[in-house]
Amino acid sequence: MPDLLDPSEIMFTPFEPKTKNRYIMYIEGIPAYLIKTANRPTIAFETIELDHINVKRYVKGKGSWEELEITLYDPVVPSAAQAVMEWVRLSHESVTGRDGYTDFYKKDVTINVLGPVGDKVEEWTLKGTWITNATFGDLDWANATDPVDVTLTLRYDYAILQF
């Protein structure tokens, strides 16, 4: 008769979940403490359909890293809006219409997920990151409590999960 209870399944196993509030995101030119929310990377694969007689088969196609959205606090000093516009101006100068080289505006971004004592338990490196959309937040005469946010949509070439 097979053994129904495995001792490793009934004994306590130490488990420490990663939490959403323990992370630091590093972007050159933007202080890390201004980053309020961020997504971790997402990858999606195309599907290739293969026809064979009267059936279909599927295989994986090219992978595409999805855009990532982050939200920044926008204090008086240092101004997140100003920091974002400095990055935007590296790719497009709105006054002159001049565009920049990719070497100027593409940056590597690092996301460190932290453990309960502040140790790095996960590290992502986003290679070739640049801004595809910058939203500088809403203003409202009736709202005296909510801080102004800046929301960025970032495109990157690929992501590396270091550990």
C-alpha positions in Angstrom: 0.0 0.0 0.0 1.4 3.4 -1.0 2.5 5.9 1.7 -0.3 8.5 1.8 1.4 11.1 3.9 4.7 12.6 2.9 6.4 14.1 6.1 7.7 17.1 4.1 4.1 18.0 3.1 2.7 17.9 6.6 5.5 19.6 8.5 5.9 23.4 8.5 8.0 24.8 5.7 9.4 28.4 6.1 7.9 30.8 3.6 8.5 34.5 3.2 6.4 36.2 0.5 7.7 39.1 -1.5 5.6 42.2 -0.9 4.6 44.9 -3.3 5.9 47.8 -1.2 9.5 46.6 -0.8 11.4 47.6 -3.9 13.7 50.3 -5.3 13.8 51.3 -8.9 16.9 53.0 -10.3 16.6 55.3 -13.3 19.5 57.7 -14.1 18.4 61.3 -13.6 15.3 60.4 -11.5 15.7 60.0 -7.7 14.6 56.6 -6.6 12.4 57.9 -3.8 10.1 59.7 -6.3 9.0 56.4 -7.8 5.6 55.6 -6.3 4.4 52.6 -8.3 5.9 50.3 -10.9 5.1 47.1 -12.8 7.5 44.3 -13.1 8.3 43.2 -16.7 5.9 41.2 -18.9 6.8 39.1 -21.9 4.3 37.9 -24.6 5.0 35.5 -27.4 3.5 35.4 -30.9 1.8 32.2 -31.9 2.7 30.6 -35.2 -0.1 28.4 -36.7 1.0 25.3 -38.7 -1.6 23.7 -41.0 -1.3 20.0 -41.6 -4.0 18.1 -43.5 -7.2 18.8 -41.4 -5.5 19.8 -38.1 -3.6 22.8 -36.8 -0.6 22.9 -34.6 1.0 25.8 -32.8 4.5 26.8 -32.0 6.0 29.8 -30.3 6.9 32.8 -32.3 8.9 35.9 -31.4 8.8 37.2 -27.9 7.9 40.8 -27.2 8.5 42.6 -23.9 5.4 44.7 -23.0 5.5 48.3 -22.1 5.9 49.1 -18.4 4.0 51.9 -16.5 5.4 53.7 -13.5 4.0 56.6 -11.4 6.2 59.3 -9.8 5.5 61.7 -7.0 6.0 65.3 -8.2 7.2 67.4 -5.3 8.2 71.0 -5.6 11.9 70.1 -5.2 13.2 68.0 -6.8 10.6 68.3 -9.6 9.8 64.9 -11.1 8.2 66.8 -14.1 11.5 68.5 -14.7 13.5 65.3 -14.5 11.1 63.6 -16.9 11.3 66.4 -19.4 15.1 66.3 -19.3 14.9 62.6 -20.3 12.2 63.4 -23.0 14.4 66.2 -24.4 17.2 63.6 -25.1 14.8 61.9 -27.6 12.8 65.0 -28.8 13.3 68.7 -28.3 9.9 70.2 -28.5 11.1 73.8 -29.2 13.3 72.9 -32.2 11.8 69.6 -33.3 15.2 67.9 -33.2 15.3 64.2 -32.3 18.2 62.6 -30.5 20.2 59.5 -31.2 19.2 56.3 -29.4 22.5 56.3 -27.5 21.3 59.6 -25.9 17.9 58.6 -24.7 17.9 54.9 -24.1 18.8 54.0 -20.5 19.3 50.8 -18.5 16.8 50.7 -15.6 17.2 48.4 -12.5 14.4 47.2 -10.2 15.5 45.6 -6.9 12.8 43.7 -4.9 13.8 43.7 -1.3 13.4 41.2 1.5 12.1 42.1 5.0 15.5 43.3 6.2 16.3 45.3 3.1 18.3 42.7 1.3 18.0 42.3 -2.5 16.0 39.2 -3.2 15.3 39.9 -6.9 16.9 42.1 -9.5 15.6 43.0 -13.0 17.7 45.0 -15.5 15.6 46.6 -18.3 17.9 47.2 -21.3 17.4 50.1 -23.7 14.6 51.8 -21.8 13.0 55.0 -23.1 9.8 57.0 -22.5 6.9 56.4 -25.0 4.3 58.4 -23.0 4.5 60.9 -20.2 1.4 62.2 -18.4 2.0 65.1 -16.0 -1.1 64.6 -13.9 -4.3 66.3 -13.2 -4.9 69.6 -11.2 -8.1 70.2 -9.3 -9.2 73.3 -7.3 -11.5 71.1 -5.1 -8.8 68.6 -4.2 -6.4 69.8 -1.5 -5.2 66.4 -0.3 -3.9 64.3 -3.2 -0.4 64.8 -4.4 0.3 65.5 -8.1 1.7 62.4 -9.9 3.6 62.0 -13.2 2.9 58.7 -15.0 5.4 57.3 -17.5 5.0 54.5 -20.0 8.4 52.9 -20.7 9.4 50.8 -23.6 12.5 48.6 -23.3 14.3 46.2 -25.7 14.5 43.3 -23.2 14.6 42.5 -19.5 17.1 40.3 -17.6 16.2 38.7 -14.3 19.6 38.7 -12.6 18.4 36.7 -9.6 
